[in-house]
């Protein structure tokens, strides 16, 4: 069964190149496939709703997809494998003034939304979508306000590692 790791309590060492360890993960030995790079959600054809990001995998081995929101603390993501929702990145309380720059480790230390998702071997379509802006401060309600006209993109970093 695929799992999504919610990193709400995970802390990465500032010297670490990897996200916090995932419990129940059968991928203890890894080889870097694609190091962290920046991706961004941009408005779709309606000028408001963000376009999903897709990639295709046909690896013979399982791999791990690590994602973490960067810049401002106002992005949560849904992750699908073959159109089946596999999970969400960790819950955050929206704070658009809190910034972590582009460092995945700094962003995880500041508890920005992040996740690690195992992708099974074989041919798969992986889709990452905007879920919400995090929780409305002092509530348990997701902030669904699409203020994409004022702030037309949201960025995150992702990396992929092959399981050995």
C-alpha positions in Angstrom: 0.0 0.0 0.0 1.4 3.4 -1.0 1.8 5.9 1.8 2.3 9.6 2.0 4.5 10.9 4.7 3.2 13.8 6.6 6.2 15.7 7.8 4.5 17.9 10.4 6.8 16.6 13.1 9.8 15.8 10.9 13.0 17.8 11.2 15.9 17.6 8.7 19.4 18.4 9.7 20.6 21.6 8.1 23.5 19.6 6.7 21.3 16.8 5.4 20.6 16.5 1.7 17.5 14.3 2.3 14.1 15.1 3.7 13.2 13.6 7.1 13.1 9.8 7.2 9.8 8.2 6.4 8.3 5.5 8.7 7.3 2.2 7.0 9.4 3.0 4.0 11.0 0.0 2.2 13.4 2.3 0.3 16.3 2.5 2.8 19.0 2.5 0.1 18.6 5.2 -2.5 20.4 6.6 -5.5 19.8 10.1 -6.6 17.9 10.3 -9.9 17.0 14.0 -10.0 18.3 16.4 -7.4 16.1 19.2 -6.0 14.9 21.5 -8.7 12.2 24.3 -8.7 8.8 23.7 -10.1 6.0 26.3 -10.1 2.2 26.3 -10.4 0.9 28.9 -12.7 -2.7 29.9 -13.5 -4.5 27.8 -16.0 -6.7 28.9 -19.0 -9.2 30.6 -16.7 -6.5 32.8 -15.4 -7.1 31.7 -11.8 -7.1 27.9 -11.1 -3.5 26.6 -11.1 -2.5 24.1 -13.8 -1.4 20.7 -12.4 2.1 19.4 -13.0 2.5 15.9 -14.5 5.5 13.7 -15.1 5.7 10.1 -16.4 7.8 7.3 -14.9 8.7 4.0 -16.4 11.4 2.9 -14.0 11.8 -0.8 -13.3 12.5 0.0 -9.7 10.4 2.0 -7.1 11.5 5.5 -6.5 10.7 8.3 -4.0 9.3 11.6 -4.9 10.1 14.3 -2.3 8.3 17.7 -2.5 8.5 20.8 -0.3 6.9 24.2 -0.6 9.4 27.1 -0.8 9.2 30.9 -0.7 6.1 31.8 1.4 4.2 29.5 3.7 1.0 29.3 1.5 1.1 26.1 -0.5 -0.3 22.6 0.0 -0.3 20.0 -2.7 -2.2 16.8 -3.7 -0.3 14.0 -5.2 -1.9 11.5 -7.6 -0.4 8.3 -9.2 -2.4 7.2 -12.2 -5.3 9.6 -11.3 -5.6 8.0 -7.8 -5.1 10.4 -4.9 -2.2 9.1 -2.9 -2.1 11.9 -0.3 -1.5 15.5 0.6 1.6 17.3 1.7 1.7 18.2 5.4 -0.8 20.6 7.0 0.4 24.1 7.5 -1.1 27.3 8.9 -1.0 29.9 6.2 1.4 32.7 6.8 2.3 34.4 3.5 4.8 36.7 5.3 6.9 33.7 6.5 9.6 33.0 4.0 12.2 30.1 3.8 13.8 31.0 0.5 14.7 28.1 -1.8 16.5 25.8 0.7 14.5 22.5 1.2 16.2 22.0 4.5 15.4 25.5 5.7 11.8 25.1 4.5 11.4 21.8 6.3 12.9 23.2 9.5 10.3 26.0 9.4 7.6 23.3 8.8 6.6 24.3 5.4 4.3 21.8 3.6 6.2 18.7 2.5 5.9 15.0 1.7 7.7 11.9 0.5 5.8 9.6 -1.8 6.9 6.2 -3.0 6.2 5.6 -6.7 5.9 1.9 -7.6 7.9 0.3 -10.4 6.4 0.4 -13.9 4.7 2.9 -16.0 2.9 5.7 -14.1 1.6 9.2 -14.5 2.3 11.3 -11.4 0.3 14.5 -11.0 0.9 17.2 -8.5 -1.9 19.7 -7.9 -2.6 22.7 -5.7 -4.7 21.6 -2.8 -5.1 24.8 -0.7 -3.1 27.6 0.9 -2.9 25.9 4.2 -5.2 26.4 7.2 -6.7 29.8 7.9 -4.8 31.1 11.0 -6.3 30.1 14.4 -8.8 27.7 12.7 -8.9 24.2 11.4 -10.4 25.3 8.1 -8.5 25.1 4.8 -7.8 28.4 3.1 -9.2 27.9 -0.4 -9.0 31.6 -1.5 -7.4 31.7 -4.9 -5.5 34.9 -4.8 -3.5 33.9 -7.9 -4.1 37.2 -9.7 -2.2 39.1 -7.1 0.4 36.3 -6.7 0.4 34.4 -10.0 2.6 31.5 -9.1 3.5 29.2 -6.2 6.8 27.4 -6.2 8.0 24.1 -4.7 11.1 22.0 -4.9 11.1 18.3 -5.8 13.6 15.5 -6.1 13.5 11.9 -7.1 15.5 9.0 -5.8 15.7 5.4 -7.1 15.2 2.7 -4.5 18.0 0.1 -4.6 
